[in-house]
Amino acid sequence: MASRSFLGSVLWVFDYIQRAGRASTAYHDLSMMSDSELACRGMTRGDLPRIAFKAGFGDL
């Protein structure tokens, strides 16, 4: 039973790393856009952390 718990913890860590990578990629991609490109999509630079977090982790 302890091995299942350990395996579950390891899988959770890898899942979290994958989600963080998606959030990082989303933030990077959005940050490369100009302010006018962001505005056309209804976003401002201040929205980027929230949007990137949601892209990686969903609605926690």
C-alpha positions as CSV (number, residue, x, y, z in Angstrom):
1,M,0.0,0.0,0.0
2,A,2.9,2.4,0.7
3,S,4.2,1.8,-2.8
4,R,0.8,2.9,-4.3
5,S,1.0,6.0,-2.3
6,F,4.5,6.7,-3.4
7,L,3.7,6.0,-7.0
8,G,0.7,8.3,-6.8
9,S,2.9,11.0,-5.4
10,V,5.5,10.6,-8.2
11,L,2.7,10.7,-10.8
12,W,1.3,13.8,-9.2
13,V,4.7,15.5,-9.4
14,F,5.1,14.7,-13.1
15,D,1.6,15.9,-13.8
16,Y,2.3,19.1,-12.0
17,I,5.5,19.7,-13.9
18,Q,3.6,19.1,-17.2
19,R,0.9,21.6,-16.2
20,A,3.5,24.1,-15.2
21,G,5.2,23.7,-18.6
22,R,1.9,24.4,-20.4
23,A,1.4,27.5,-18.3
24,S,4.9,28.7,-19.0
25,T,4.4,28.1,-22.8
26,A,1.1,29.9,-22.8
27,Y,2.6,32.9,-20.9
28,H,5.6,33.0,-23.2
29,D,3.5,32.9,-26.4
30,L,1.1,35.6,-25.1
31,S,3.9,37.8,-23.9
32,M,5.4,37.8,-27.4
33,M,2.3,39.5,-28.7
34,S,2.1,43.3,-29.1
35,D,-0.3,45.3,-26.9
36,S,-2.6,45.8,-30.0
37,E,-2.6,42.0,-30.7
38,L,-3.6,41.3,-27.1
39,A,-6.3,44.0,-27.2
40,C,-7.8,42.4,-30.4
41,R,-8.2,39.3,-28.3
42,G,-9.7,41.2,-25.4
43,M,-6.6,40.9,-23.2
44,T,-4.1,43.2,-21.5
45,R,-0.6,42.5,-20.3
46,G,-2.0,42.4,-16.7
47,D,-4.3,39.5,-17.7
48,L,-1.4,37.2,-18.9
49,P,-0.5,35.5,-15.6
50,R,-4.1,34.6,-14.9
51,I,-4.7,33.4,-18.5
52,A,-1.5,31.4,-18.5
53,F,-2.2,29.8,-15.1
54,K,-5.7,28.8,-16.4
55,A,-4.2,27.3,-19.6
56,G,-1.9,25.1,-17.5
57,F,-3.9,24.3,-14.4
58,G,-7.5,25.0,-15.3
59,D,-10.0,26.3,-12.7
60,L,-8.5,25.2,-9.5
